[in-house]
């Protein structure tokens, strides 16, 4: 999934599917965390940056 696709998924006004949540949990660019029983996300600023060749 590209960064633009991740942004579309995360900015959608809907609940994420289990497969989307599993993908985002495995993604080094996104950090998911629980807060009062809800799942929130943030960008991982420590993730290695990808070059255009990757």
C-alpha positions in Angstrom: 0.0 0.0 0.0 1.4 3.4 -1.0 1.6 6.4 1.3 -1.2 8.1 -0.6 -3.4 5.0 -0.1 -2.6 4.9 3.6 -3.6 8.6 3.9 -6.9 7.9 2.1 -7.7 4.9 4.4 -6.8 6.9 7.5 -8.7 10.1 6.5 -11.9 8.2 5.6 -14.8 8.9 7.9 -15.5 5.3 8.7 -14.3 2.4 10.8 -11.3 0.5 9.5 -11.6 -3.2 8.6 -9.6 -5.8 10.5 -7.4 -6.3 7.4 -6.7 -2.6 7.2 -5.8 -2.5 10.9 -3.5 -5.5 10.5 -1.8 -3.9 7.6 -1.3 -0.6 9.4 0.1 -2.4 12.5 2.7 -4.1 10.2 3.6 -0.8 8.5 6.7 0.9 9.9 5.3 4.3 8.8 2.3 4.1 11.1 2.1 3.6 14.9 -1.3 2.4 16.2 -2.1 2.8 19.9 -5.1 2.2 22.2 -6.5 5.1 24.2 -9.6 4.5 26.3 -10.6 1.5 24.3 -10.2 3.2 20.9 -7.5 2.7 18.3 -5.6 5.8 17.3 -2.7 6.3 14.9 0.2 8.6 14.3 3.1 8.8 11.8 6.3 7.1 12.9 8.9 9.8 12.5 11.6 7.2 13.4 10.7 4.9 10.4 13.5 4.5 7.8 12.7 6.7 4.8 12.1 5.0 1.5 13.9 6.1 -1.6 12.1 6.2 -5.0 13.9 3.0 -6.1 12.3 0.9 -3.3 
